[in-house]
Amino acid sequence: LAESTARDLQLGEILALVAPSDLAGLRLGYGSLLGLPALRKVVGERSGVPADQVLITQGASIGIALLALELCGDGKEAIVFRPCFPPSRDVLLGVGAKVTDLHLTFDHGYKVNLDRFAAALSPKIALVSLASPQSPSGVRTDADTIQQMLALITERAPEAVLFLDETYSDSTYGDAEPVSFASLDHRIVTASSVSKAHGAPGLRTGWLTVPDPALLDRLAIAKTNLTISGSPLTETLAAALLESIDEVLRPRRRFLTNALNMVAAWQMREVERLDWVHPDGGALCIMRLRRQHFSDIEVETFWKALSEHELQLAEGNWFGEERRTFRLGFGYLSLNTLEEGLAALSVVMDEVTSTRPRRQHGVRRFP
Ligand SMILES: Cc1ncc(COP(=O)(O)O)c(C=O)c1O
């Protein structure tokens, strides 16, 4: 339940999408600086930008790190929306950036507060970092809010790049199509990868979309200084995967829809003890142990009791959230195992409160 990805793809499932002769003849020299042209092309098509705006990186993680290094490496300032994938913030701190945290809150459904955003902006800000859908909540930021953020950036931080981490955007439910803001504005840089919806984090293949050619050049040089190039093998496999993406994602979306329905029904049954924010995308959501039901000490007991039931959840405080919150992943396990896991979670919550002293109402005391 701690996973954020969909079920792992097996190599055979991707090999079935590639002509055997293409693989047998694949030359294992260094890859090209910006990434395999076929992969850049399909990423560009899917993100709505020309292929020459795409830089292939080893996972979205390396893209995020390169951006931090290039934009904030000399002590510049950044705004990070939290809770977030911790490395997105850690790499900024690691390169010496001055980071302002803007906390999105559970009680406001993790929506961006534009007034607080406006107040945090200044001409010194070089980077604004927001994930959509977010981790751990799966909440998306809508186009209107992004436009308003851009207007505020124009007015108050004209040098800033708006970085949108879209790593979860392909994990949609039902018939919903993924949304990318890559083509919306020249100040938007996006990151994504084949790690989450596609179930192939082991390919370590992701990308950045970067409309500003000068920034793209700097990022490409930083990439080559760090890694020389990506792997022609994994980039070929990732290109084959993305070229057949609808086929791969269709059953995964159906699965996510069923799994999300199961989680929603379980939360309804647990509503007295658990609160949640319904996700807009991603194989994940955030839940909170209700304060009226669990004391802070009982929250600690909850975390300790999980391992006795072979349960794992991602702790909210890892993302910069309260300890009584957790991220629950529902895309990785089979529906049967997910059902068992949720039932076990109910048992853990029963156990946590079962040792409470009983009330003594109506008991007659004899001397
Ligand atoms: C929001 C977010 N961005 C980026 C990543 C990194 O993914 P990868 O490097 O596998 O593409 C993760 C992984 O958990 C994530 O949650």
The ligand as an SDF file (V2000), in Angstrom:
LIG
                    3D

 16 16  0  0  0  0  0  0  0  0999 V2000
    6.0220   13.5580   -7.8200 C   0  0  0  0  0  0  0  0  0  0  0  0
    7.1750   12.6890   -8.2700 C   0  0  0  0  0  0  0  0  0  0  0  0
    8.0310   13.1680   -9.1670 N   0  0  0  0  0  0  0  0  0  0  0  0
    9.0660   12.4440   -9.6090 C   0  0  0  0  0  0  0  0  0  0  0  0
    9.3020   11.1710   -9.1400 C   0  0  0  0  0  0  0  0  0  0  0  0
   10.4920   10.4260   -9.6520 C   0  0  0  0  0  0  0  0  0  0  0  0
   10.1510    9.4400  -10.5310 O   0  0  0  0  0  0  0  0  0  0  0  0
   11.1730    8.8050  -11.5620 P   0  0  0  0  0  0  0  0  0  0  0  0
   12.5330    9.3350  -11.2830 O   0  0  0  0  0  0  0  0  0  0  0  0
   11.0910    7.3310  -11.3370 O   0  0  0  0  0  0  0  0  0  0  0  0
   10.6750    9.2090  -12.9050 O   0  0  0  0  0  0  0  0  0  0  0  0
    8.4440   10.6200   -8.1890 C   0  0  0  0  0  0  0  0  0  0  0  0
    8.6790    9.2720   -7.6550 C   0  0  0  0  0  0  0  0  0  0  0  0
    8.1570    8.8380   -6.6490 O   0  0  0  0  0  0  0  0  0  0  0  0
    7.3500   11.4040   -7.7380 C   0  0  0  0  0  0  0  0  0  0  0  0
    6.4990   10.9480   -6.8210 O   0  0  0  0  0  0  0  0  0  0  0  0
  1  2  1  0
  2  3  1  0
  2 15  2  0
  3  4  2  0
  4  5  1  0
  5  6  1  0
  5 12  2  0
  6  7  1  0
  7  8  1  0
  8  9  2  0
  8 10  1  0
  8 11  1  0
 12 13  1  0
 12 15  1  0
 13 14  2  0
 15 16  1  0
M  END
$$$$
